[in-house]
């Protein structure tokens, strides 16, 4: 496939890994040890944010592995190149948008019930869908034979994996984490 560079794809994967880890740490800092105000009903927000942080940490680990696998790959099937060329830049943009939103979250937002839990749930779903693609792509790259990679990519489940992040992105709310006043 013209235009695909394993080095460039690796750079994007490593960017996703770094941004995901940094964003997970920011979430953990924002959650802190929340002590909800007596005037606000207890919420599941800290647990949902902690789960999002966990998803980001997992994505970071898997994206790092993919970045390394791309550099070490003896072959990268054309269909895998096409899938990664679409998924990785979108995932990098998603993690960037999430990082920007997380940067606006303060402890008082968590404690004061100003976190949009629907948006948190949406981000969790997208990060999980991206992680599944990254894990699968890493596994495919362990195969040194391009024809065998193509054969594995030709399964309906593989095709669904690569389209899932886009479908989830369209279905869920990926808005700001802090509700507007």
Protein Blocks (a to p, Z undefined) as FASTA:
>chain_A
ZZiafklmmmmmmmmmmmmmmmmmmmmmmnmpadddfkbccdfklmmmmmmmmmmmmmmm
mmmmmmmmmmmpmbdcfklmmmmmmmmmmmmmmmmmmmmmmmmpcfklmmnopacfklmm
mmmmmmmmmmmmmmmmmmmmmpmbfklmmmmmmpmklmmmmmmmmmmmmmmccbdfbdcZ
Z
